Amino acid sequence: MWKDKQDGRRSEDVDLEGHSSSLDTARSDNSHDVSAFVGKGVVFKGTITYNGTVRIDGTLEGEIHTDGVLLVGEDAVLNAKVTAGTVVCKGKITGDIHAREKMKLRAPAVINGGLTTPMLSMEEGVLFNGTLEMEQQVQPVHREIPLHPVGPNSEPTLRRVNA
């Protein structure tokens, strides 16, 4: 289904390897460019709200809110409440995380707190200390309701409804 690269990663994986000066190395699953970058050695305290993709390699204390992608580099330390569409983490996050679409934990990630997500992938070597709630993505349920004939020459039929 996915073609493996020579280094063993799948072609659909987000590249968090290395810390080159070009932000082109950190792309989301949909190949969106990184909108903002909190570099190694930077300390940020407060709330970050954004659309798109943000990569953090420094220290953050506070909250992160987005429908987009959060990339947490290997040197990153977050003490935060995180709400995001997708989270890809190689660093350390302490706090509750709600990933609406998916959460990818890559070694040597350390998670201390509650995680809520419909989809989780975790590499060997990740430390996860906390709770996990796998919420279902809501999809319409189709069911067929039998209809009974009313007239003298009617035949039964089925009608499809969304529940």
C-alpha positions in Angstrom: 0.0 0.0 0.0 2.8 2.5 0.9 6.2 2.2 -0.6 9.0 2.0 2.0 12.0 4.3 1.6 15.5 3.0 1.7 15.9 4.1 5.4 12.9 2.0 6.3 10.3 4.8 6.7 7.1 4.8 4.7 6.7 7.5 2.0 3.7 8.9 3.8 5.6 9.5 7.0 6.3 13.0 8.2 10.0 13.7 8.2 11.2 14.9 11.6 14.8 13.7 11.1 17.6 16.2 11.4 17.5 19.9 12.1 18.5 21.5 8.8 18.0 25.2 8.2 15.4 24.5 5.5 11.9 24.0 6.8 11.1 21.9 3.7 12.3 18.8 5.7 9.3 19.0 8.0 6.1 18.4 6.1 2.8 17.0 7.1 1.1 14.0 5.6 -0.6 16.3 3.1 2.8 18.0 2.2 1.8 21.4 3.7 4.7 23.7 4.4 5.5 24.6 8.0 3.8 27.9 8.9 5.8 28.6 12.0 8.9 27.3 13.8 9.9 27.4 17.5 13.6 26.6 17.3 15.9 24.7 19.7 16.8 26.9 22.7 13.7 29.1 22.3 11.4 29.2 25.4 7.8 30.2 24.7 5.1 30.8 27.4 1.5 31.3 26.4 -1.1 30.2 24.0 -0.5 29.4 20.3 -3.5 29.3 18.0 -2.9 28.7 14.3 -4.0 27.0 11.0 -1.6 24.9 9.0 1.6 23.3 10.3 3.8 24.3 13.2 7.1 22.7 14.2 8.4 23.0 17.8 12.0 22.1 18.7 12.2 24.4 21.8 10.4 24.7 25.1 6.7 25.6 25.3 4.5 26.2 28.4 0.9 26.9 27.9 -1.7 25.8 25.3 -1.7 24.9 21.6 -4.9 25.1 19.6 -5.2 24.1 15.9 -7.1 22.1 13.4 -3.8 21.6 11.5 -0.6 19.7 12.2 1.7 20.0 15.2 5.3 18.6 14.7 7.2 18.1 18.0 10.9 17.7 17.4 13.2 15.4 19.4 14.6 18.3 21.5 11.2 19.8 22.2 9.8 20.0 25.7 6.1 20.9 26.0 4.2 21.5 29.2 0.9 22.2 27.6 -2.7 21.4 26.8 -2.6 20.4 23.2 -5.7 20.4 20.8 -4.8 19.6 17.2 -5.9 17.8 14.1 -2.7 15.7 13.8 0.2 15.5 16.2 3.6 13.9 15.3 5.9 13.8 18.3 9.5 12.8 18.9 10.0 15.1 21.9 8.5 15.3 25.4 4.9 16.4 26.1 3.5 16.8 29.6 -0.2 17.5 29.6 -3.5 16.5 28.0 -3.5 16.0 24.2 -6.5 15.8 22.0 -5.7 14.9 18.4 -8.9 15.0 16.3 -7.5 13.0 13.4 -4.4 11.1 14.6 -1.4 11.0 16.9 2.0 9.6 15.7 4.6 8.9 18.5 8.1 8.4 17.2 11.0 7.2 19.3 12.3 8.7 21.6 9.0 10.5 22.4 7.9 10.8 26.1 4.2 11.5 26.8 3.0 12.2 30.4 -0.7 12.8 30.4 -4.1 12.0 28.9 -4.4 11.3 25.1 -7.6 11.3 23.2 -7.5 10.4 19.5 -9.3 8.2 17.0 -6.0 6.9 15.5 -2.7 6.2 17.3 0.6 4.9 16.0 3.6 4.3 18.3 7.1 3.2 17.6 9.1 0.9 19.8 11.1 3.0 22.3 8.3 5.5 23.0 7.5 6.1 26.7 3.7 6.7 27.3 2.6 7.4 30.9 -1.0 8.3 31.1 -4.4 7.5 29.8 -5.6 6.8 26.3 -9.1 7.2 25.0 -9.6 6.0 21.4 -12.7 8.0 20.3 -14.6 6.8 17.2 -14.9 9.1 14.3 -18.7 9.6 13.8 -19.9 8.2 10.5 -23.5 7.9 9.4 -25.1 4.5 9.9 -27.2 3.2 7.0 -29.9 0.7 7.8 -32.8 -0.6 5.8 -36.3 -0.4 7.1 -38.8 -2.9 5.6 -41.9 -1.3 4.1 -45.1 -3.2 4.2 -47.5 -3.3 1.2 -50.6 -1.2 1.5 -52.5 -1.9 -1.8 -53.9 -5.1 -3.1 -51.2 -5.6 -5.7 -48.3 -4.2 -3.8 -45.0 -6.0 -3.1 -42.8 -5.3 0.0 -39.8 -3.1 -0.7 -36.9 -1.8 1.4 -36.2 1.9 2.0 -32.7 3.1 3.0 -32.5 5.7 5.7 -29.6 7.4 7.6 -29.8 7.0 11.3 
